Structure formats: C-alpha cells, structure tokens
Amino acid sequence: MGLHDECGVVGIFGAENAAGLSYFALTALQHRGQESAGIAVSDGSRIKLRKDIGLVSDVFEEDHFEKLEGNIAVGHVRYATAGGRTIENAQPFMNSFKNGSIALAHNGQLVNHTKLRELLEDYGSTFSSSSDSEVILKLIVRKYIENGGHLGTPDIEENKEALNQQRFIDAVVQAAKLIKGSFALCIMTENMLIGVRDPNGIRPLCIGQIGGGVTGAEPPLEGVASNEVRAQGKTSPSYIITSESCAIDSVNGLFVRDLEPGEIVVITKEGHRSIKYSEEKKQTCIFEYVYFARPDSVIDGIAVQNARYKMGEVLAKESPVEADIVIGVPDSGLGAAQGYARASGVSYGMGIIKNKYIGRTFIAPTQKERENMVFVKLNAIRSDLEGKRVIVIDDSIVRGTTSRRLVQILRRAGAKEVHFRVSSPPVKFPCYLGIDTPSKNELISSTHELEEIRKEIGADSLAFISLEGMIEALRSCKPEADGFCKGCFSGEYPV
C-alpha cells in the first residue's frame, strides 16, 4: 500500500452555477481523496450542504443541483487521516449561529488539534466528529463570538453586514495564528469566500478566475495584493480557490497565482483583498511533485510533470544500468520513467497497463488480500517485456509489498532482468502533516538497508534518487525554488 494525501478543496465565488462548477473541480481533484465528497452552497441568505461517503460521482446526482442553488460554494474530497472513515468526518463542515452560517473545507493535518479541542470543549463547544477540521471551524466561531459577533449592534443597518464581515475575517486571522500544522482552507459564509494557506505553505492552494474581466485594470489578484479592497466593477470575473491548478482548468478558468504561505485571500461582492498573517519560510510538501499532484498541475511555479521528467533524468545519471527498455508504474511513475529514458538513451515503453475500473482496495477484508489486489490493478504487456532487461521506475517504496508484486508481475511476463529505480529517496519517517503513512516500523527503508530491500522485493538491482538529486531536479524547473518539507526522508519537520 502506498502513500495517500488527505484531501482536495475548492471554493467558488460569483458564479451562477457554483455547485455545478464545484462538482467538476472536485472530480479533477478526485485523486486527492476517494473516501467522501461534499459541497456547501449559498444563495446569499442561506447555506445548503450535501455530503456523503463515496466518489464525487457517487455522492451527487443531477437532481441534487436543483436544490444546491447559489453563487458561492465550497467543496471537498477526503482521504481519511485524522478521524475515521465515517459520514460524521465527511466535509465540508458547517455551523450555524445567531448572525449566520459558516462552511469549511480543509486539506492538511493539525498537530495541536487535541489541545485546541479540549480548550473549546471547556468553553462549551460540542463536536459531531473526530476530525481536526471541525476544530478549526469551531475555533473560528469561538473567535467570532469573542469579537462581538453574537451581539446585536446599534449600527445603522447598511453598516451591519460590513461590520459582521470584518468580525468574521478577524476571527479567521486569529484562528489561523493559533492552529499549528498543515492547512489549506476554503471557508464561506452566506456572502463571502476566504482561502487560507498555512504559514509554511506545506499544502498547496491557488486562485484563478472564471470568465469576466476588468476593463483597463491590472489582472486581479496578481502577486500579493494590498490589504485595500479593490472594487472590480460590473465586469468582475468569478473566482475559484482550490488545491491544484488542474481544477481551475476543469471549469475553463484562468490560473492567476498560488496563495503565498501565511496568506489569507478574502473575496466579497465589493472585491477582494489579501492579508498576510504570518512570515515563515516556505516548505511545500515535496511529495506533491513526486506523487500526490496531478501531472497537469503547476504548484508554486513548478510544473509537476516537468519536475517528474527532471527527477527521472537525475535518477538516470545517478544510477545507470544496462537495459533494453524503461517502463513506469502508472500513473505517477510515468513522467520519471520518460525522463530516465531520455537521459539514459534506453528506449521507453508502456510495459504495464493499469485497470482503471478496479475501485478501491480497502474493500478487501485482509491486508494480504489488499496486497494481492496489485495483480488486478496492474498487468504487464508481455510483448514489451519478454526476454528483455527492464528498468522499472516507481515514485516511492513504502512497505515494499507493492514493489515485490510488481517485480513478480514483470518476471511472469518474461522479463529477463528487473532493475528497480525510485524517483524519491527512501521514506524512513512517518508524516504528521497530512499524509497517511504507516508507522516507522512498517516503513521498509527505516528497518532495512538497500541490499536487504532489493532482496525483499526480488529485483536484480535497486536504487533511489538522492535527496540532493531531487532538489537539483526541482531547481532545474525553477532556479529560485527553495524550501520544501522533506520530513518523510529526513525526519526534520517544519512544525
């Protein structure tokens, strides 16, 4: 079993069919989570929510969107890390209080959620789930109340909405400063959308626009905007905030930029503004480029597929071997395999076909049966492999069981030699920041030396890219690239 990212999030503002656009965006983010899906939508006066266990296409049917009318929405796909696989932990989370409602979608994992939950329970907050994401929601509500949001105000009516909006924004800023860990948030009220990226930028979050434009104005939200709200006029575009740029493409939007680490973007009908609430060193999760992100996404200025090509090229220089064909393990090993073939001069071939209709392996009741599902998910193309010396490129080795079965599949198809190459360094440490990893004693690289792992998986040779080589590959895509979370390789975490 491999690594799994926790979630994908999306927020839409100003689009007539916000729920429908969220559906398409979540479908594009389905690779980030397959446990549950949900969409909350506002018509300006009320937030409605639908969420359930299953894939996006399982949770939503055509008639659901007749009830999910509105031009502001947040959506979520989930892979469980903190909290179990139950409907109670499905997102978005929603909370109603005296002056309105809030819905929140979260990608990442907090390291201080237990302490915050106990504190909130002491204040009287109640929880319907075991998720750390609900802790963020209740913390924002608590800060809003402390800011005076529960009180009727003597202000004249036209100032009341603006005052409540500011109290809510202040509450989000205060909460963001208190939570520790990784988080990319999409938050909505009845009339506002907010995106929040954690101080280190561990989890990705970007913004785009859908249609429209501002005559005679600079592109909206280019760079870090000032804290002044800039009115956009009648031709203002709709906005999308989401985990990956591929989701912006899926709604025919235009990618504008990534949110900066420690940045909050607020979008209302008056316009938008950026708030920088923290100044920390950027440390984007390096596994986004190795495995998690879709190859057609761009994260923090680095095209994911290009990063994978470069990792394969560096791997070929570091660990060459005589062979007849290079193949990649679908899907995230394909880019690195093409890069390896290009740099080594060894021919690239398909070699392995993936059954895209197998479904999720956790339905198998035992670990051994789940491991054997590899034989159903992947099959070798004998005509590509028989009698040949094969280099197979995978993105990572976690427990080693999948790698062992891959080697068995290739040998069964007649491969003369199997040389295993990995486009990430050995995973030796668990992640506490939003990746579902086994415990340290289950990670094969933390308990075995290289030669032991080679024997365990049954390959003729085995090599991993070096950590220095991986950084070199990323910097070849963007020379000024700096600051990546490498905790799963080094044991040093940004939080």
Protein Blocks (a to p, Z undefined) as FASTA:
>chain_A
ZZddfbdcdddehiablmlmmmmmmmmmmmnockbccddddehjaccddddeddfklmpc
fklmmmmgcjbdcddddddfedcddfklpccdddddfklccddddedddfklmmmmmmmm
mnopacfbfbfklmmmmmmmmmmmmnopmpccfbdfklmmmmmmmmmmmmmmmmmmmpgc
ddddddddfkbccddddfklmagcddddeehidehiacehiajddfbdcdebjmlccddd
dfbfklmmmnopacfbdcdehiacdddfkbccdddfbdcdddddfklmmmmpcfkbceeh
iafklmmmmmmmmmmmmmgcddfbdcdddfklmmmmmmmmmmnopacdfkpacdfknopf
klpmbfklmmmmmmmmpccdfklmgopacddddfbdcklmmmmmmmmmmmmnopabdcdd
dfbdcdfbdcfehpacddfklmmklmccfklmmmmnopabdcdddfklmmmmmmmmommg
ghiafklmnopafZZ
